[in-house]
Amino acid sequence: MDRADIVDKAFRDRIATGDFPTGHPAGGPLGDADAIDIFRAQCLSRNLDRRSRKMQADGQGYYTIGSSGHEGMAAVAAALRVTDMAFLHYRDGAFQTMRSTQVPGVDPTRDMLLSFAASSEDPISGGRHKVLGSKALAIPPQTSTIASHLPKAVGAAYSIGLAQRHPPELQNLAKDGIVMCSFGDASSNHSTAQGAINSACWTSYQSAPLPLLFVCEDNGIGISTRTPRGWVAANYSAKPGLKYFCADGLDLYDTYRVAKEAADYVRRHRKPAFLHITLVRLYGHAGSDLQQTYLKKDVFEGWEADDPLLHSVRLLADKGALNPSHALEIYQKSEDDCARVAAEVIKRPRLKTASDVMASIVPPSRVCTQTNGPSQEARQAAFGPDFRQLDTPQSMSRLLNWALTDLMLEHNEIVMMGEDIGRKGGVYGVTQKLVDRFGADRMIDTLLDEQSILGLAIGMAHNGFVPMPEIQFLAYLHNAEDQLRGEAATLPFFSNGQFSNPMVVRVAGLGYQKGFGGHFHNDNSLAVLRDIPGVIIACPSRGDDAAKMMRECVRLAREENRVVVMIEPIALYPMRDLATDKDSGWLCHYPSPDQRISLGDVGVEGDGPLAILTYGNGRYLSTQASIDLHTKGIETRVIDMRWLAPLPIEGILASLEGAEKVLIVDECRRTGSQSEALMALLHEQSDLPHMRIAAEDSFIATGPAYAATMPSRASIAQVAERFWKES
């Protein structure tokens, strides 16, 4: 017999006999009517869980990780405002059912069952996944994530205070609001949770406003691994800058009282708090989880005996708010409603085609106020002495700095964050003077934690900002890549385009730094980014292109809600010369602020029959090699892709018109590189002979062999000459 049915029968039998679990009497500020509303939400959450299992058994439901045992979260929802953004643990069905009662027009029974049935009419995900979430309820969608939502909760909370000083045009969160995020006791051990909570403490310790309520739902187990008794309290009760509260999650009155105190503290002091709620887990981790294989029977039967719904019936009866027979009627009605609506929703349409599924990967654009750019007076004041140099050729790092200056002048909602970007101006000087021009509020020097940097950006985007996080080196991105893959990129997908977190992520990367850093400062693989659906990857090769592409990246984020990653080739930041020493052949003039390079536009230099298709450092080296090839009578055209994802297929094919052969030059490692996709593209859509030269499948060394594993000017010219002469 399903444990859900066993618990259901025990609930009914024990109400009939008056056999309630023992506990403290009802107390605190919760009124009778509100307490009954909470109980209704608890009953609905419980019966939605039960119905999901029955739907799955009938082949009509697709998700059975339930919230049973965590019904105390309905009291937490009641203690908050419906406008307080909530990033939820996947066991928070009761939170959502309770908040649904506070917003007119929301039908939690139908909404949740449509989600279980994976119907395309599911109001949050459109049938793509069972998620907890609702635009109307200020709940961004979350699914079975393990604490990956905590960093963005920190970012969203931080944005509330920042928005009072620099209000973005599309601000979403109330100035006196707070942010809540919940997670399990097992998830609290994850490095992402540890980093986010540490980031919150670090921020609070410096007295920066951070109205954030962490809620740890402690049921004592993570799938099969028990949490040591007392561990959560020992770990979190004495952290600097973090106020600790503890509540009995089986007692709706105690949970409401403590949650209200915690929320009031966060709202009044603008500081984070940690609400520790003790609960039980019923039925195992999910429908497929056989808990009897790893737990003794008396353990889970003990949890079932402590059923929070039985505690609620006892407390309501003792308070005189609701007698047990009426409580059972509420429970039965919720079961009947779930059964009736489930029979309807399983007949509703579901997604069928790839295009159906993919329709929300790219979010809808949004309406932003168009500007004519900053005035000359404003520019002159911001640039200071640099203003007189705008007409002189400069390196990429300087031109990027000027482009960022113009963009931040034009768009007040742009905020940058990262390690050493403020006072130091970045490791390579790209953000020099920006903190003086725009202040520390908009040039945030973060702690050393890439997950927190990206989470800060994601959360701030929820409140209308256009964040521009910097990852100091490409190799450092791997510590935090799930913040892009699992959070930022999936948000429009799981919300059917209702939520988005646009941003421009700046990453200094790729190889060819002479004698500096080795692998961790010269990572030449972009595979970790290229396969994330919906993410745009830009990679400029020259300073003027970098400035114009940065403007397009910001436009894509600001107007089209896109997540954009700009890979900035470190070796090209200071590059001045091209063919010979001191020829200044790679310096460029700063393009006027109205110029940009649109997504998909490729660059072509020359019109020779040998096409060299490349990007980044590859363009620089191929341009050098083309000079050498010219002396041998081989004329080339160097094609700079500029945009690595989505691949600019139309632009590439158009640039090959009149070419006779194509050499792909890829500075990234052969396996998983752009060259693989380009070889496939040319094989499928072109008759031109083609080959590639790419980096070896190797890490990068420090010292004289720093470039030994990658294409060089000489190797490109050598391979190109041999390829051209082949019949």
HUBEL-V354847 format. One line per field, one symbol per residue. ss: DSSP state (@ for helix, = for strand, . for the rest). phi: phi as a letter, one per 20 degrees, with the letter a starting at -180 (. if undefined). burial: 1 if it has 24 or more other C-alpha atoms within 12 Angstrom, else 0. A space follows every 10 residues. Layout:
# HUBEL-V354847
ss = ???
phi = ???
burial = ???
This chain:
# HUBEL-V354847
ss = ..@@@@@@@@ @@@@@@@... .......... .@@@@@@@@@ @@@@@@@@@@ @@@@@@@... .......... ..@@@@@@@. ....===... ..@@@@@@@@ .......@@@ @@@@@@..=. .......... .===....== ==.......@ @@@@@@@@@@ @@@@@..... ........== ====..@@@. @@@@@@@@@@ @@@@@..... .=======.. ==..==.... @@@@@@.... ..======.. .@@@@@@@@@ @@@@@@@@@. ..======.. .......... @@@...@@@@ @@@@@..@@@ @@@@@@@@@. ...@@@@@@@ @@@@@@@@@@ @@@@@....= ...@@@@@.. .......... .....@@@@@ @@@@@@@@@. ...=.@@@@@ @@@@@@@@@@ ...=====.. .......... ...@@@@@.. ..===....@ @@@@@@@@@@ @....===== =..@@@@@@. .@@@@@@@.. @@@@...... ..=======. .......@@@ @.....@@@@ .....===.. ..@@@@@@@@ @@@@@@@@@@ ..=======@ @@@....... .......=.. .......... ..===....= ====..@@@@ @@@@@@@@@@ .....===== ..===...@@ @@@@@..... =========. ...@@@@@@@ @@@@@...== =====..... .......... ..@@@@@@@@ @@@@@..
phi = .ggfffffff gfffffemed ffrfffboef fffffffffg ffffgfffff fffffffemd ccbcfddfod fgffffgfed efeffcddff ddgfffffff fecgnedfff gffgfgelef egfdemneaf ceraffelcf fccfedmfef gfffffffff ffffecffgd fddffdecdd ccaeffffef fffgffffff ffffgemefb fcdeceeedn bdldefeggn fffffcfcef ncfdcccefe dfffffgfff ffffffffel cfcdeddebc ddmnfbfeee fffccfgfff fffffegfff fffgfffffn eaegffffff ffffffffff fffeffeffc fcdffffegd fefffcecfe cenfffffff fffmgfgfdf edgcegffff gfffffffff cfefcdbrfm eegfnngdmf dgmffffcnf fdcefefeaf fffffgfgff ffdnfdfcfd efbgfffffc gffefedffe gfffdlnedb cfaceecfam dmffmcnmgf dbedbdgfef eegneeddbf cbgffgffff ffffffffed meecddedfg fegefdddec fmelfdecff fggeebdfgn fddccncffe eddbalgfff fffffffffg fdndeccdde fmdebfgfgf fffffefnfd bcdedcfefg enegffffff gffecbefgb bcccfffbfe eengegdfed gcgfffffff ffffefe
burial = 0011001101 1101100001 1010010001 1101111111 1111111111 1111110001 1111111111 1111111111 1111111111 1111111111 1100001111 1111111111 1111111111 1111111111 1111111111 1111111111 1110011111 1111111111 1111111110 1111111111 1111000111 1111111111 1110001000 0110110011 1111111111 1111111111 1111111011 1111111111 1111111000 1000000001 1011111111 1111111010 1101001101 1001101110 1100110101 0000001111 1111010000 0001000010 0110000001 0011111111 1111111111 1111111111 1110111111 1111101101 1111111111 1111111111 1111111111 1111111111 1111111111 1111111111 1111111111 1110001111 1111111111 0111111111 1111111111 1111111111 1111111111 1111111100 0000011111 1010011111 1111110111 1111111111 1111111110 0001111111 1111111110 1110110011 1111111111 0111111110 1100000011 1111100111 1000011111 1110111011 1011000
